[in-house]
Amino acid sequence: MEKNFDLEKISVRPSVYLHARKMESRLREKDKEKGKDGWHDGNLYYYSQKAADCIQKISEIAGIRFTRVGVKFNSDIKEKDIYLAIKKCYDGSNFMMMLADNLRDELLERGIKLHK
């Protein structure tokens, strides 16, 4: 993975920062069973499927349904279900990050420089 960036110069929105911190927290919970950074295995299908599963679960929890005029959700959603849906958002984001990392690895293996 390319790591030639200066963390001191990175500025992010508060929501992005909070989301990234929660993603990292979820990853650390799994480090003991999966190993740190254990997702660099080229399994693109697995990570895309896991991300899709998270989206499906979030939709089920929140009662999200798509209509011709937009998206509706269950306004009676319980607090514990909101927390579970948020947790699944972090998990889904992690699986998308893992997918992106593997795709970047594929480019680097082919000798293709990454775009900024």
C-alpha positions as CSV (number, residue, x, y, z in Angstrom):
1,M,0.0,0.0,0.0
2,E,1.2,3.5,-0.8
3,K,1.9,5.5,2.3
4,N,3.6,8.6,1.0
5,F,1.2,11.1,2.4
6,D,1.7,13.7,5.2
7,L,-0.8,13.2,7.9
8,E,0.0,16.7,9.3
9,K,-1.4,18.2,6.1
10,I,-4.6,16.3,6.0
11,S,-7.7,18.2,6.9
12,V,-11.0,16.5,7.1
13,R,-14.6,17.4,8.0
14,P,-15.7,16.6,11.6
15,S,-18.2,13.9,10.3
16,V,-15.5,12.2,8.2
17,Y,-13.1,12.3,11.2
18,L,-15.7,10.8,13.6
19,H,-16.7,8.1,11.0
20,A,-13.0,7.1,10.4
21,R,-12.4,6.9,14.1
22,K,-15.4,4.6,14.6
23,M,-14.2,2.5,11.6
24,E,-10.8,2.1,13.2
25,S,-12.5,1.1,16.5
26,R,-14.5,-1.6,14.7
27,L,-11.3,-2.8,13.0
28,R,-9.4,-3.1,16.3
29,E,-12.3,-5.1,17.8
30,K,-11.6,-7.7,15.0
31,D,-7.8,-7.6,15.0
32,K,-7.6,-10.4,17.5
33,E,-9.5,-12.9,15.3
34,K,-8.5,-11.6,11.9
35,G,-5.1,-10.0,12.4
36,K,-4.1,-6.5,11.7
37,D,-4.5,-5.4,8.1
38,G,-5.3,-9.0,7.2
39,W,-7.5,-7.9,4.3
40,H,-4.8,-7.6,1.7
41,D,-5.6,-10.9,0.1
42,G,-7.1,-10.0,-3.2
43,N,-10.6,-11.3,-2.3
44,L,-12.6,-8.6,-4.1
45,Y,-15.8,-10.7,-4.2
46,Y,-15.8,-11.3,-0.5
47,Y,-15.4,-7.6,0.5
48,S,-18.0,-6.4,-2.1
49,Q,-20.4,-9.0,-0.8
50,K,-19.9,-8.2,2.8
51,A,-20.4,-4.5,2.1
52,A,-23.6,-5.3,0.2
53,D,-24.7,-7.5,3.2
54,C,-24.2,-4.5,5.5
55,I,-26.3,-2.2,3.3
56,Q,-29.0,-4.9,3.2
57,K,-29.0,-5.2,7.0
58,I,-29.1,-1.4,7.4
59,S,-32.1,-1.3,5.1
60,E,-33.9,-4.0,7.1
61,I,-33.1,-2.5,10.5
62,A,-34.3,1.0,9.5
63,G,-37.2,-0.3,7.4
64,I,-35.8,1.6,4.4
65,R,-37.8,1.1,1.2
66,F,-37.4,2.7,-2.2
67,T,-40.5,4.3,-3.8
68,R,-41.1,6.2,-7.1
69,V,-40.8,9.5,-5.2
70,G,-37.8,8.7,-3.0
71,V,-36.7,6.7,0.0
72,K,-38.9,6.1,3.0
73,F,-37.8,4.7,6.4
74,N,-39.5,3.5,9.5
75,S,-40.1,6.5,11.7
76,D,-40.8,4.2,14.6
77,I,-37.3,2.8,14.6
78,K,-36.1,1.9,18.2
79,E,-33.0,3.6,19.6
80,K,-31.2,0.2,19.9
81,D,-31.9,-0.4,16.2
82,I,-30.5,3.0,15.3
83,Y,-27.3,2.2,17.1
84,L,-27.1,-1.2,15.3
85,A,-27.7,0.5,11.9
86,I,-24.9,3.0,12.7
87,K,-22.6,0.1,13.7
88,K,-23.4,-1.6,10.4
89,C,-22.6,1.6,8.6
90,Y,-19.1,1.5,10.1
91,D,-18.7,-2.2,9.2
92,G,-19.9,-1.6,5.6
93,S,-17.5,1.3,5.3
94,N,-14.7,-0.9,6.5
95,F,-15.5,-3.5,3.9
96,M,-15.6,-0.9,1.1
97,M,-12.2,0.4,2.4
98,M,-10.9,-3.2,2.3
99,L,-12.2,-3.5,-1.3
100,A,-10.6,-0.2,-2.3
101,D,-7.2,-1.3,-0.7
102,N,-7.3,-4.6,-2.7
103,L,-8.1,-2.7,-5.9
104,R,-5.2,-0.3,-5.3
105,D,-3.0,-3.3,-4.6
106,E,-4.0,-4.7,-7.9
107,L,-3.0,-1.5,-9.7
108,L,0.3,-1.4,-7.9
109,E,1.0,-5.0,-8.8
110,R,0.4,-4.1,-12.4
111,G,2.9,-1.3,-12.1
112,I,0.2,1.4,-12.6
113,K,0.7,4.5,-10.6
114,L,-2.2,5.6,-8.4
115,H,-4.0,8.9,-9.2
116,K,-4.1,11.5,-6.5
